[in-house]
Amino acid sequence: MIEIPEAVSLSRQLNETIGGKKIAGVIAGLSPHKFAWYHGDPKDYDALLRGRTIGTAAACAGMVEVRAGDAVILFGCVVPRFHTRDEKRPRKHHLLIEFEGGTAISATVQLYGELYCFREGEFHNPYYDVAKAKPSPLSDEFDRAYFDRLITSSDVQRLSVKAFLATEQRIPGLGNGVLQDILYNARIHPKRLVETLTDDERETLFHSVKSTLREMTEQGGRDTVKDLFGRPGGYRTRLSQNTVGNPCPTCGGMIIKQPYLGGSIYFCNGCQKF
């Protein structure tokens, strides 16, 4: 699942590999998938994009937008894959963009994914619009004052810290994946209620959001998510499917996985008391 660190890393890789390339053809919707979402009819993507030149790619919260003239290609929840000229294309894909010279990118949805192509200004989606409007935790605009306004709001006090951070697009692009290490570094259990946090814990949580996401981004995303070339990111997750059942490197306690709020949480039973 793409979140903030992976979106930034993918954007950089796309700029380095396909920036300036001219689109030779597009195939969208080849393999039916109930949870592969498109804007309009995917059969129209070829007419919209063919002949256009790729401009720049940029992260938009947990999404990646690629500009081609006045058209935009938006990837959400799905990682595109780069293909060299002689590399075999995947048999099943949900978006394939071929470039002059023979290279290509493809996207194959696993659980669900957004593959939107549209002309600038012709697409509106609540997640996209909010992501464009709110500051990234990687930016200076996301400061302590901004975070305090979020966490002291009356409507979040009875929420768990996980629900506060990773639901309702309060912080677009911060999802259940990056959440685990943010809370581990802050030594806060994901089920703790926001109203139980002390002022010091709120400050620690703010700094953990900023520093953990920065570290993940600088290292090319998490090792649980593959990049444009099919390689895992360079950031070694402390709490994830890769570490569950292992001893905590800090206190030696067990790293535990539990279902919670429609997903899974990971925590150290020594460092993150509930």
N, C-alpha and C positions, 0 to 999 in steps of 0.2 A: 504494500500500500504506500503510495507516494505521500509523504508529509513534507514539512518545510525543508529539512536538509536535503532530501532526495530531489525535490523540485529545483533547488538551486544548483545542485550538482548536474542534473540532467540538462538544465538550461545551458550551463557552461559547455558540456559535452556536445550538445546540438549545435551551438554556435561554432565550435571548433571543427565539426565534421560536415555539416550540411549548409552552413551559412554561405550565401552566394550561389548556391546550386539552383539550377532551373528544373522545375517539375516536368517530367516527361509523361506521367500518367498516374492515375489514382484508382484503386479498387477499394471500395468500402462496403461492408455488409455481406461479404462473401459467405461467411459461416454464420448461420443464424444463432443468436444467443439472446435469451430472454432479458438479460441484464447488461447488454451492450447498448448504450444510449447514444443516439445521434441527434443532430439538429436538422429537422426536416427529413428529406429522403436521402439516404446515403448514396443512392445512385447519382445524385446531382453533384457529388463532391468532385468528380473528375472534371466536369465542365467548369466548376468554380475555380479549381486549382491548376489545371493543366496549363503550362506555358508561363506560369508565374515564377518569380525568383524568390527564394527564401531570404528573408531579411534577418531579424534577430529573434532569439528565443529568450524568454524571461520567466522567472518564477512568479506565480501569483498564488500566494499562500501554499497550499498543497497541490496546486495544479501547475502545468507548464503551458504557456501560450507561445506559439510560433507564428510570426508574421510573414506573409507572402503578399506583398503589395498591400491592397486594402482588404485582404482576406486574413482570417485568423484560424489557426488549427489549435485546438485546446485539448490537452490530455489531462484527464482527472481519474485517479485511482488505478491507472494502468501505465506501465512503463514501456515506452517505445524501445525498439531494438534496431541498431544500425547493422546494415548488411553491405559487405564489400561487393565489388562488381561480379566476382565469380562465386560468391557464396549462395548456396541454395536457399530459396525463400521458404518460410514455414508453410506447411501444407494447409493448416488452418490459421486464419488470421481474420481480424475484424477491420483493419485498415492497413493498406499497403501503399506507400508513396514511392514511386520510382523516379530517379533523377537522370538527366542527361549525363552520360559517362558511365552509367551502369550501377551506381550505388543506390541504396534504398533505405527506408526505415519502415518498420512494421509495428503493429500493436495487436496483441492477442489478449482478450479479456479472460480472466480466470473466474473470479467470483462475480465481479461487476466492474464496470468502467465507463467513463465518459469520453467520447470521441467526437467532439463538436467541430464542425467547420462552418464558418459564416463570414459575411462581410462586416467590416468594422461598423459597430453601432446597430446591427440588426439582430443581436442576440442578447436576451436578458434571462438570467437564471438567479434565483436568490442566493445560492452559494457563491457564484461567480461575482455577483454585484457586491456582496458583503466583503468578499476577499479583496476586491479592488478598493473598497472604501476604508478598510481598517488597516492600521499600521502593523507591520511584521514585527515579531519579537526581536528580529535581528537588527531592527532600525533604532536610531536614537529617539525617534518619536514614541516608541514603546518604552516609556520611562517609568520610574517608581510612581509618579503621580497618576499616570494613565492606569497602571496596574491596580493602584489603590482604589480608583473609581470602580473598577470591575469587581474587586473582591469585597468591597464594603457595601455594595448594592444590597438593598434589603431582600431582593428576590433570590439571592444565592446563598443566604446564610444557612438554610436548612439542607442544602445540597452537600453531597460528599465532595471532597477535593477533586476526585476524578471527574465527577459530573460537571463541576465548575470549570475545569480546565478544558475538557474535551467534548463538550456538547453545546448545542445551540449556537455554534459559530461565534462564541465569545472571543476566541483567539483562532481565527481561520488558519488551517494548516497544522495546528497542534492537535494531534489525534491520539488514539489509544496506544500507538506504537512508541512514539517519543515520550509519552506521558510517564512510562514506567521508570526510565532512568532519571527523569526530572524529579520525581518524587523520592526515588532512592537517594539521590544526591542531597535532597533537602531533608532526608530522614523523616518523611511524613508518610503515613499509611494512606493508601488510596481511598479507604472507606471513612477516614476522618471527616467530620462535618466542618464546613468552613467556619461556622460560628465558634468552634472550639479552638481555633488557631490563635496563638498569642501574637502580639505585635512583632516579636522577634521571629516567630515562625513565618509570618507573612513576608517579612523582609527576606528571610532565607529562601522562601519559595520563589519570590520575584527574581532573586539573583540566580537561582537554579534554572529557572525558565530561560533566562538570557544566556548563561554560560554553557548549559548543557546543549542547547540548540546550536550555539556558536561552535562548540567542539564537534558536534555531529556534522555540521555543514563543512567545516574546515577539513574534515577527514573524508569527505566525499559520500556522506550518507551512512546509514546503518548497515551492519553485516547481515541483516535479515532481509534486505531489499537489494535486488540486482540493479546495476546501472545500464547505460545505453549499450554496453558491449557484453552484457550477460554476466558481469562480475559482481560479487558482493561488495557493498560499500566498505570503506576502510575503518569506520568506527566500530569498535567491538562493544556490543551491548552488554551492560552489566546485568540487566533483567530482561529476559526474552525467552523464546522457545529454545534458544541455544544454551541457556544457562540454568533453566529450571531443574531443580533437584540437586544442583551443585551447592557447595558451601559458599557462603558470602565471603568475598576476599577481605572484607573489613573486620567482621566480628566472628566469622565461622558459623553463623546461623544458617539455616536451610533456606534456599530460595524456593518459594512456593508459588504455585499457579492455582487460581480459583476463578470460577465463572462469576461475573458481576456486571450488571447493567447491560446485558445483551452481548457481552464480550468476555475477555479474560483480563485478569489483573495478575501481576507478578510482584512479589514483595519479599523482603528479608524478614523473617520472624524475630530477628534480634535487633536490627537497626530501625525497623519501622513498626513501632508498637502501636496497637489499636486499643 
